[in-house]
Amino acid sequence: MTATVPAPGSRALPHPAHEEIRLEGVLHALADPMRLRIVRELAADGDELSCSHFDLPVTKSTTTHHFRVLRESGVIRQTYRGTAKMNALRRDDLDDLFPGLLDALLAAAARQSARLGSG
């Protein structure tokens, strides 16, 4: 990761640059049901959401891991706002690099959720 590495001691988090986002990393990140759930919530809201907004049935350390995988794959951008860590979907980057992929995955996840009755 070369583009957005934070300065030592800063609270900024490293993110891959637009050109460093890879399809296999995005697909890996979205293959996990909890991470897909996070992305679906971010896409539905359309704005930044704090980590505390998400009520995931996993431990805090596992939740932190899921957010890190999403950030490091380029699916989300995380920034600090005071003490809150805010999360935003990198829709513009993903749509530019992989046109239609995010919408297709979100639609497929919604159909599966409806079919399986999992919300």
HUPE-V804245 format. One record per residue. N is the residue number from 1. RES is the residue in one letter. SS is DSSP state (hx for helix, st for strand, lp for the rest). PHI is phi in degrees with one decimal (* if undefined). D_LAST is the distance of its C-alpha to the last C-alpha in Angstrom with 1 decimal. Layout:
n->(N,N)
res->(RES,RES)
ss->(SS,SS)
phi->(PHI,PHI)
d_last->(D_LAST,D_LAST)
This chain:
n->(1,2,3,4,5,6,7,8,9,10,11,12,13,14,15,16,17,18,19,20,21,22,23,24,25,26,27,28,29,30,31,32,33,34,35,36,37,38,39,40,41,42,43,44,45,46,47,48,49,50,51,52,53,54,55,56,57,58,59,60,61,62,63,64,65,66,67,68,69,70,71,72,73,74,75,76,77,78,79,80,81,82,83,84,85,86,87,88,89,90,91,92,93,94,95,96,97,98,99,100,101,102,103,104,105,106,107,108,109,110,111,112,113,114,115,116,117,118,119)
res->(M,T,A,T,V,P,A,P,G,S,R,A,L,P,H,P,A,H,E,E,I,R,L,E,G,V,L,H,A,L,A,D,P,M,R,L,R,I,V,R,E,L,A,A,D,G,D,E,L,S,C,S,H,F,D,L,P,V,T,K,S,T,T,T,H,H,F,R,V,L,R,E,S,G,V,I,R,Q,T,Y,R,G,T,A,K,M,N,A,L,R,R,D,D,L,D,D,L,F,P,G,L,L,D,A,L,L,A,A,A,A,R,Q,S,A,R,L,G,S,G)
ss->(lp,lp,lp,st,lp,lp,lp,lp,lp,lp,lp,lp,lp,lp,st,lp,lp,hx,hx,hx,lp,lp,hx,hx,hx,hx,hx,hx,hx,hx,lp,lp,hx,hx,hx,hx,hx,hx,hx,hx,hx,hx,hx,hx,hx,lp,lp,lp,st,st,hx,hx,hx,lp,lp,lp,lp,lp,lp,hx,hx,hx,hx,hx,hx,hx,hx,hx,hx,hx,hx,hx,hx,lp,lp,st,st,st,st,st,st,lp,lp,st,st,st,st,st,st,lp,hx,hx,hx,hx,hx,hx,hx,lp,lp,lp,hx,hx,hx,hx,hx,hx,hx,hx,hx,hx,hx,hx,hx,hx,hx,hx,lp,lp,lp)
phi->(*,-115.2,-79.8,-120.5,-86.4,-70.8,-68.9,-55.9,84.9,-83.6,-96.2,-72.3,-107.8,-74.1,-133.4,-69.8,-68.0,-47.3,-72.8,-92.6,-72.4,-114.8,-56.7,-64.0,-68.7,-64.4,-63.9,-60.9,-61.1,-85.3,-74.8,-86.8,-58.5,-69.8,-68.5,-64.2,-61.5,-60.0,-64.2,-61.5,-66.3,-63.6,-66.3,-67.8,-77.4,75.6,-136.4,-74.4,-129.1,-75.4,-57.4,-69.5,-64.9,-85.2,-105.4,-95.5,-82.4,-138.0,-68.8,-61.0,-66.9,-69.0,-59.7,-58.4,-60.8,-61.1,-63.8,-63.5,-60.9,-62.7,-67.0,-68.9,-87.3,91.2,-79.0,-127.0,-116.2,-114.4,-138.4,-88.2,-124.1,66.2,-95.0,-89.4,-95.7,-97.8,-124.5,-135.6,-71.1,-87.5,-58.3,-59.7,-63.8,-65.8,-66.9,-69.6,-76.6,-133.4,-54.7,83.7,-62.4,-63.0,-62.0,-64.7,-65.7,-65.5,-66.0,-64.5,-65.6,-65.5,-63.9,-63.8,-60.5,-65.7,-64.8,-91.5,68.5,-107.6,84.2)
d_last->(35.6,38.4,37.3,35.7,37.0,37.4,40.8,41.7,40.8,38.5,34.9,33.8,31.5,32.4,30.5,31.4,33.3,32.0,34.3,33.3,29.6,29.4,27.0,26.9,26.0,23.1,21.8,22.4,20.5,17.4,17.6,16.2,12.5,13.0,15.1,12.8,10.1,13.1,14.3,11.2,11.5,15.2,15.1,13.2,15.6,18.6,20.7,21.5,19.4,21.1,20.1,19.8,17.0,14.6,13.6,13.4,14.2,17.3,20.9,22.2,24.3,21.5,19.5,22.8,23.2,19.9,21.0,24.5,23.4,21.5,24.6,27.2,25.7,25.8,22.1,22.2,25.2,25.7,28.3,29.6,29.9,32.1,30.5,26.9,25.7,23.9,21.7,21.6,20.5,23.7,22.7,26.3,27.5,24.9,25.4,29.1,29.2,26.7,26.4,23.2,21.7,19.1,18.0,18.0,15.9,13.3,13.4,13.3,10.3,8.4,10.1,9.5,5.7,6.6,9.5,8.3,5.8,3.8,0.0)
